[in-house]
Amino acid sequence: MGMTIEEASAKIRADGPIDLETDYEADCWAGVIPIAQRLGMPIPDAGVPPRAGFVDELGHLAEGLGFDEVLLALARRYAG
C-alpha cells in the first residue's frame, strides 16, 4: 500500500481537539489518532560476550515501556 501526501497538518496536545464552533460543520473527519512507541525486548550483540550485570544497565529500558516514559525517567535521573 502507498500514498502520496501532498499537504498535512498536525496538532500535538495531551487532551482532545479544540475546534472553533464553525469547524464542527465542516464536511471532514475530526478527532485524535494516538501514536505510541514502545520498547521491544533487548537483542544482545552476538559478537560480544554475555555480561552478568546487563539487567542493571538496561533496567530503565524495560520491554513494553513507552518511549516517552523512558525519556522522562532519564531526564528526572540526570536533572538533579
N, CA, C and O atoms as CSV, one atom per row, in Angstrom:
chain,resi,resn,atom,element,x,y,z
A,1,MET,N,N,0.853,-1.158,0.000
A,1,MET,CA,C,0.000,0.000,0.000
A,1,MET,C,C,0.906,1.229,0.000
A,1,MET,O,O,1.985,1.205,0.592
A,2,GLY,N,N,0.488,2.265,-0.638
A,2,GLY,CA,C,1.245,3.509,-0.639
A,2,GLY,C,C,0.322,4.671,-0.908
A,2,GLY,O,O,-0.777,4.508,-1.439
A,3,MET,N,N,0.778,5.822,-0.541
A,3,MET,CA,C,0.004,7.031,-0.821
A,3,MET,C,C,0.943,8.211,-0.874
A,3,MET,O,O,2.017,8.198,-0.272
A,4,THR,N,N,0.533,9.221,-1.593
A,4,THR,CA,C,1.289,10.453,-1.671
A,4,THR,C,C,0.603,11.490,-0.802
A,4,THR,O,O,-0.582,11.768,-0.982
A,5,ILE,N,N,1.330,12.057,0.129
A,5,ILE,CA,C,0.779,13.107,0.982
A,5,ILE,C,C,1.236,14.433,0.403
A,5,ILE,O,O,2.425,14.750,0.417
A,6,GLU,N,N,0.300,15.193,-0.098
A,6,GLU,CA,C,0.630,16.479,-0.710
A,6,GLU,C,C,0.608,17.618,0.305
A,6,GLU,O,O,1.309,18.617,0.145
A,7,GLU,N,N,-0.190,17.459,1.334
A,7,GLU,CA,C,-0.288,18.500,2.357
A,7,GLU,C,C,-0.746,17.842,3.652
A,7,GLU,O,O,-1.584,16.941,3.632
A,8,ALA,N,N,-0.196,18.293,4.780
A,8,ALA,CA,C,-0.562,17.708,6.064
A,8,ALA,C,C,-0.520,18.764,7.154
A,8,ALA,O,O,0.151,19.788,7.030
A,9,SER,N,N,-1.246,18.493,8.213
A,9,SER,CA,C,-1.263,19.379,9.367
A,9,SER,C,C,-1.390,18.509,10.606
A,9,SER,O,O,-2.078,17.488,10.582
A,10,ALA,N,N,-0.735,18.903,11.681
A,10,ALA,CA,C,-0.833,18.143,12.918
A,10,ALA,C,C,-0.846,19.093,14.098
A,10,ALA,O,O,-0.155,20.111,14.106
A,11,LYS,N,N,-1.639,18.742,15.087
A,11,LYS,CA,C,-1.661,19.483,16.344
A,11,LYS,C,C,-1.289,18.480,17.425
A,11,LYS,O,O,-1.817,17.369,17.462
A,12,ILE,N,N,-0.385,18.875,18.295
A,12,ILE,CA,C,0.056,17.969,19.350
A,12,ILE,C,C,-0.381,18.546,20.690
A,12,ILE,O,O,-0.018,19.668,21.045
A,13,ARG,N,N,-1.165,17.764,21.428
A,13,ARG,CA,C,-1.626,18.180,22.746
A,13,ARG,C,C,-2.023,16.949,23.548
A,13,ARG,O,O,-2.222,15.873,22.984
A,14,ALA,N,N,-2.135,17.102,24.844
A,14,ALA,CA,C,-2.439,15.973,25.725
A,14,ALA,C,C,-3.930,15.653,25.776
A,14,ALA,O,O,-4.298,14.519,26.082
A,15,ASP,N,N,-4.786,16.609,25.488
A,15,ASP,CA,C,-6.232,16.401,25.561
A,15,ASP,C,C,-6.813,16.294,24.158
A,15,ASP,O,O,-6.076,16.324,23.172
A,16,GLY,N,N,-8.120,16.170,24.069
A,16,GLY,CA,C,-8.794,16.077,22.786
A,16,GLY,C,C,-8.717,17.379,22.010
A,16,GLY,O,O,-8.171,18.370,22.495
A,17,PRO,N,N,-9.268,17.371,20.798
A,17,PRO,CA,C,-9.202,18.554,19.948
A,17,PRO,C,C,-10.008,19.724,20.506
A,17,PRO,O,O,-11.002,19.541,21.210
A,18,ILE,N,N,-9.557,20.916,20.177
A,18,ILE,CA,C,-10.290,22.145,20.491
A,18,ILE,C,C,-10.521,22.838,19.156
A,18,ILE,O,O,-9.584,23.355,18.548
A,19,ASP,N,N,-11.761,22.847,18.705
A,19,ASP,CA,C,-12.095,23.433,17.417
A,19,ASP,C,C,-12.988,24.651,17.602
A,19,ASP,O,O,-13.653,24.813,18.624
A,20,LEU,N,N,-12.981,25.492,16.591
A,20,LEU,CA,C,-13.933,26.601,16.565
A,20,LEU,C,C,-15.323,26.029,16.345
A,20,LEU,O,O,-15.468,24.984,15.711
A,21,GLU,N,N,-16.323,26.685,16.849
A,21,GLU,CA,C,-17.705,26.203,16.710
A,21,GLU,C,C,-18.057,25.980,15.239
A,21,GLU,O,O,-18.757,25.022,14.910
A,22,THR,N,N,-17.578,26.855,14.353
A,22,THR,CA,C,-17.877,26.709,12.927
A,22,THR,C,C,-17.190,25.496,12.313
A,22,THR,O,O,-17.649,24.983,11.292
A,23,ASP,N,N,-16.109,25.031,12.911
A,23,ASP,CA,C,-15.408,23.858,12.389
A,23,ASP,C,C,-16.238,22.582,12.503
A,23,ASP,O,O,-16.030,21.641,11.736
A,24,TYR,N,N,-17.165,22.538,13.442
A,24,TYR,CA,C,-17.970,21.338,13.635
A,24,TYR,C,C,-18.903,21.085,12.456
A,24,TYR,O,O,-19.421,19.978,12.310
A,25,GLU,N,N,-19.126,22.084,11.620
A,25,GLU,CA,C,-19.995,21.932,10.456
A,25,GLU,C,C,-19.215,21.507,9.213
A,25,GLU,O,O,-19.823,21.257,8.172
A,26,ALA,N,N,-17.898,21.418,9.294
A,26,ALA,CA,C,-17.076,21.053,8.134
A,26,ALA,C,C,-17.339,19.613,7.721
A,26,ALA,O,O,-17.617,18.749,8.553
A,27,ASP,N,N,-17.247,19.376,6.424
A,27,ASP,CA,C,-17.505,18.043,5.887
A,27,ASP,C,C,-16.202,17.238,5.842
A,27,ASP,O,O,-15.735,16.863,4.766
A,28,CYS,N,N,-15.625,16.978,7.007
A,28,CYS,CA,C,-14.401,16.187,7.088
A,28,CYS,C,C,-14.333,15.521,8.456
A,28,CYS,O,O,-15.034,15.906,9.392
A,29,TRP,N,N,-13.473,14.514,8.547
A,29,TRP,CA,C,-13.291,13.802,9.813
A,29,TRP,C,C,-12.488,14.666,10.763
A,29,TRP,O,O,-11.587,15.394,10.345
A,30,ALA,N,N,-12.813,14.583,12.026
A,30,ALA,CA,C,-12.042,15.264,13.070
A,30,ALA,C,C,-11.920,14.319,14.251
A,30,ALA,O,O,-12.840,13.548,14.525
A,31,GLY,N,N,-10.811,14.367,14.945
A,31,GLY,CA,C,-10.629,13.506,16.098
A,31,GLY,C,C,-9.170,13.374,16.449
A,31,GLY,O,O,-8.357,14.240,16.123
A,32,VAL,N,N,-8.842,12.288,17.114
A,32,VAL,CA,C,-7.487,12.051,17.605
A,32,VAL,C,C,-7.039,10.674,17.131
A,32,VAL,O,O,-7.792,9.703,17.216
A,33,ILE,N,N,-5.821,10.596,16.636
A,33,ILE,CA,C,-5.207,9.311,16.300
A,33,ILE,C,C,-3.997,9.144,17.220
A,33,ILE,O,O,-2.959,9.761,16.983
A,34,PRO,N,N,-4.113,8.322,18.264
A,34,PRO,CA,C,-2.988,8.139,19.185
A,34,PRO,C,C,-1.819,7.426,18.503
A,34,PRO,O,O,-2.006,6.494,17.721
A,35,ILE,N,N,-0.628,7.884,18.818
A,35,ILE,CA,C,0.586,7.250,18.323
A,35,ILE,C,C,1.454,6.933,19.535
A,35,ILE,O,O,1.743,7.812,20.347
A,36,ALA,N,N,1.866,5.681,19.651
A,36,ALA,CA,C,2.685,5.281,20.796
A,36,ALA,C,C,3.879,4.465,20.321
A,36,ALA,O,O,3.750,3.603,19.452
A,37,GLN,N,N,5.021,4.742,20.889
A,37,GLN,CA,C,6.214,3.942,20.634
A,37,GLN,C,C,6.527,3.172,21.908
A,37,GLN,O,O,6.612,3.752,22.990
A,38,ARG,N,N,6.696,1.884,21.774
A,38,ARG,CA,C,7.006,1.021,22.908
A,38,ARG,C,C,8.323,0.317,22.661
A,38,ARG,O,O,8.658,-0.022,21.526
A,39,LEU,N,N,9.060,0.102,23.724
A,39,LEU,CA,C,10.332,-0.627,23.612
A,39,LEU,C,C,10.068,-2.113,23.479
A,39,LEU,O,O,9.183,-2.663,24.134
A,40,GLY,N,N,10.839,-2.747,22.631
A,40,GLY,CA,C,10.759,-4.194,22.480
A,40,GLY,C,C,11.774,-4.879,23.372
A,40,GLY,O,O,12.472,-4.233,24.154
A,41,MET,N,N,11.847,-6.203,23.243
A,41,MET,CA,C,12.802,-6.979,24.025
A,41,MET,C,C,14.217,-6.673,23.532
A,41,MET,O,O,14.459,-6.678,22.325
A,42,PRO,N,N,15.151,-6.407,24.443
A,42,PRO,CA,C,16.532,-6.157,24.029
A,42,PRO,C,C,17.118,-7.361,23.292
A,42,PRO,O,O,16.901,-8.509,23.679
A,43,ILE,N,N,17.858,-7.078,22.230
A,43,ILE,CA,C,18.509,-8.124,21.438
A,43,ILE,C,C,20.012,-7.933,21.591
A,43,ILE,O,O,20.563,-6.950,21.095
A,44,PRO,N,N,20.688,-8.868,22.275
A,44,PRO,CA,C,22.129,-8.701,22.506
A,44,PRO,C,C,22.932,-8.855,21.216
A,44,PRO,O,O,22.519,-9.543,20.283
A,45,ASP,N,N,24.071,-8.205,21.190
A,45,ASP,CA,C,25.012,-8.318,20.079
A,45,ASP,C,C,25.684,-9.682,20.180
A,45,ASP,O,O,26.326,-9.993,21.183
A,46,ALA,N,N,25.533,-10.487,19.143
A,46,ALA,CA,C,26.080,-11.849,19.156
A,46,ALA,C,C,27.612,-11.851,19.209
A,46,ALA,O,O,28.212,-12.854,19.595
A,47,GLY,N,N,28.248,-10.744,18.826
A,47,GLY,CA,C,29.701,-10.696,18.811
A,47,GLY,C,C,30.326,-10.275,20.127
A,47,GLY,O,O,31.551,-10.225,20.240
A,48,VAL,N,N,29.506,-9.971,21.124
A,48,VAL,CA,C,30.011,-9.516,22.423
A,48,VAL,C,C,29.687,-10.584,23.473
A,48,VAL,O,O,28.555,-11.066,23.523
A,49,PRO,N,N,30.660,-10.964,24.314
A,49,PRO,CA,C,30.386,-11.968,25.356
A,49,PRO,C,C,29.275,-11.464,26.297
A,49,PRO,O,O,29.202,-10.271,26.594
A,50,PRO,N,N,28.415,-12.383,26.762
A,50,PRO,CA,C,27.348,-12.005,27.699
A,50,PRO,C,C,27.909,-11.376,28.967
A,50,PRO,O,O,28.982,-11.761,29.430
A,51,ARG,N,N,27.190,-10.413,29.528
A,51,ARG,CA,C,27.602,-9.758,30.772
A,51,ARG,C,C,26.580,-10.061,31.856
A,51,ARG,O,O,25.374,-10.062,31.611
A,52,ALA,N,N,27.080,-10.316,33.053
A,52,ALA,CA,C,26.201,-10.664,34.163
A,52,ALA,C,C,25.337,-9.492,34.614
A,52,ALA,O,O,24.212,-9.708,35.064
A,53,GLY,N,N,25.830,-8.256,34.506
A,53,GLY,CA,C,25.099,-7.117,35.050
A,53,GLY,C,C,24.250,-6.365,34.044
A,53,GLY,O,O,23.942,-5.191,34.249
A,54,PHE,N,N,23.859,-7.037,32.937
A,54,PHE,CA,C,23.138,-6.295,31.912
A,54,PHE,C,C,21.770,-5.808,32.395
A,54,PHE,O,O,21.278,-4.787,31.915
A,55,VAL,N,N,21.157,-6.518,33.328
A,55,VAL,CA,C,19.849,-6.092,33.832
A,55,VAL,C,C,19.959,-4.730,34.528
A,55,VAL,O,O,19.088,-3.875,34.365
A,56,ASP,N,N,21.019,-4.534,35.294
A,56,ASP,CA,C,21.230,-3.242,35.945
A,56,ASP,C,C,21.452,-2.136,34.916
A,56,ASP,O,O,21.003,-1.005,35.098
A,57,GLU,N,N,22.145,-2.474,33.843
A,57,GLU,CA,C,22.432,-1.488,32.806
A,57,GLU,C,C,21.192,-1.129,31.989
A,57,GLU,O,O,21.053,0.007,31.536
A,58,LEU,N,N,20.299,-2.084,31.803
A,58,LEU,CA,C,19.142,-1.876,30.938
A,58,LEU,C,C,17.816,-1.775,31.686
A,58,LEU,O,O,16.756,-1.749,31.060
A,59,GLY,N,N,17.862,-1.719,32.987
A,59,GLY,CA,C,16.627,-1.704,33.778
A,59,GLY,C,C,15.664,-0.593,33.386
A,59,GLY,O,O,14.449,-0.781,33.438
A,60,HIS,N,N,16.192,0.561,32.994
A,60,HIS,CA,C,15.334,1.681,32.602
A,60,HIS,C,C,14.790,1.519,31.183
A,60,HIS,O,O,13.997,2.343,30.727
A,61,LEU,N,N,15.204,0.478,30.491
A,61,LEU,CA,C,14.747,0.216,29.126
A,61,LEU,C,C,13.918,-1.065,29.059
A,61,LEU,O,O,14.070,-1.857,28.130
A,62,ALA,N,N,13.059,-1.262,30.025
A,62,ALA,CA,C,12.279,-2.489,30.127
A,62,ALA,C,C,11.305,-2.635,28.960
A,62,ALA,O,O,10.707,-1.662,28.501
A,63,GLU,N,N,11.165,-3.861,28.499
A,63,GLU,CA,C,10.265,-4.155,27.392
A,63,GLU,C,C,8.849,-3.675,27.719
A,63,GLU,O,O,8.350,-3.886,28.825
A,64,GLY,N,N,8.223,-3.039,26.758
A,64,GLY,CA,C,6.847,-2.578,26.922
A,64,GLY,C,C,6.708,-1.145,27.401
A,64,GLY,O,O,5.625,-0.567,27.304
A,65,LEU,N,N,7.781,-0.561,27.915
A,65,LEU,CA,C,7.700,0.831,28.355
A,65,LEU,C,C,7.509,1.754,27.164
A,65,LEU,O,O,8.021,1.495,26.075
A,66,GLY,N,N,6.777,2.817,27.379
A,66,GLY,CA,C,6.628,3.828,26.353
A,66,GLY,C,C,7.900,4.648,26.241
A,66,GLY,O,O,8.569,4.917,27.239
A,67,PHE,N,N,8.227,5.042,25.016
A,67,PHE,CA,C,9.431,5.830,24.788
A,67,PHE,C,C,9.392,7.121,25.589
A,67,PHE,O,O,10.415,7.566,26.108
A,68,ASP,N,N,8.210,7.724,25.689
A,68,ASP,CA,C,8.085,8.960,26.469
A,68,ASP,C,C,8.378,8.716,27.940
A,68,ASP,O,O,8.977,9.561,28.604
A,69,GLU,N,N,7.956,7.558,28.457
A,69,GLU,CA,C,8.226,7.217,29.859
A,69,GLU,C,C,9.727,7.098,30.113
A,69,GLU,O,O,10.230,7.563,31.136
A,70,VAL,N,N,10.436,6.471,29.174
A,70,VAL,CA,C,11.881,6.300,29.308
A,70,VAL,C,C,12.581,7.658,29.308
A,70,VAL,O,O,13.448,7.910,30.145
A,71,LEU,N,N,12.209,8.527,28.376
A,71,LEU,CA,C,12.830,9.846,28.302
A,71,LEU,C,C,12.578,10.668,29.555
A,71,LEU,O,O,13.485,11.341,30.044
A,72,LEU,N,N,11.354,10.623,30.084
A,72,LEU,CA,C,11.042,11.361,31.319
A,72,LEU,C,C,11.840,10.815,32.504
A,72,LEU,O,O,12.352,11.584,33.317
A,73,ALA,N,N,11.943,9.495,32.598
A,73,ALA,CA,C,12.706,8.889,33.700
A,73,ALA,C,C,14.175,9.279,33.619
A,73,ALA,O,O,14.789,9.594,34.638
A,74,LEU,N,N,14.742,9.261,32.419
A,74,LEU,CA,C,16.145,9.649,32.264
A,74,LEU,C,C,16.343,11.132,32.577
A,74,LEU,O,O,17.343,11.506,33.191
A,75,ALA,N,N,15.411,11.965,32.166
A,75,ALA,CA,C,15.514,13.398,32.440
A,75,ALA,C,C,15.464,13.647,33.943
A,75,ALA,O,O,16.214,14.473,34.462
A,76,ARG,N,N,14.582,12.935,34.644
A,76,ARG,CA,C,14.489,13.096,36.110
A,76,ARG,C,C,15.771,12.613,36.790
A,76,ARG,O,O,16.252,13.232,37.740
A,77,ARG,N,N,16.314,11.510,36.296
A,77,ARG,CA,C,17.515,10.927,36.899
A,77,ARG,C,C,18.695,11.895,36.801
A,77,ARG,O,O,19.449,12.056,37.762
A,78,TYR,N,N,18.853,12.529,35.660
A,78,TYR,CA,C,20.030,13.352,35.436
A,78,TYR,C,C,19.789,14.839,35.694
A,78,TYR,O,O,20.713,15.640,35.560
A,79,ALA,N,N,18.570,15.220,36.062
A,79,ALA,CA,C,18.260,16.630,36.319
A,79,ALA,C,C,18.800,17.103,37.665
A,79,ALA,O,O,19.172,18.267,37.817
A,80,GLY,N,N,18.841,16.218,38.616
A,80,GLY,CA,C,19.221,16.620,39.952
A,80,GLY,C,C,20.591,16.262,40.291
A,80,GLY,O,O,21.046,16.545,41.399
